[in-house]
Amino acid sequence: MTDQDLERQAIRDAMTRLLDGAPIRSDGKLTITSLAVEADVKRWILTHRHLDLQDEFRSRVAGHGRDPEPVRLLKAHVDQLKLDNARLRVELREAKSTCSLLERLIAVEALEAQTTPHPGAPPDQPRLRPVR
């Protein structure tokens, strides 16, 4: 077998692994770059020397119709993170609203404490009530 035959076999094996969702060297995406990484060949070798294999891979991906397992899992994880992010944003808005309300209540209590005479103080001499 020649070096070119070995390259072609490595690329075809890499195609199969990527489409089966069992990558060894790459991120598992169904791209030409991932195919080159998976086959352990330089990308230019795939895009300039083995154009037929590149076309074959693209047609197999189009016929495959779904993402490989690692990519599907990552997409599901991203979707879950987006839901978590939305939930946390709602919680943050509610917490900010609660803090704002509590700040206003504290300000009202402080004003009342300054203007209300202390219980038991003589009527002619108002004293400040201690802040709780």
Buried (B, 14 or more C-beta within 10 A) or exposed (E): EEEEEEBBEBBBEBBEBBBEBEBEEBBBBBBBEBBBBBBEBEBEBBBEBBEEBBEBBBEBBEEEEEBBEBBEEBEEEEEEEEEEEEEEEEEEEEEEEEEEEEEEEEEEEEEEBEEEEEEEEEEEEEEEBEEE
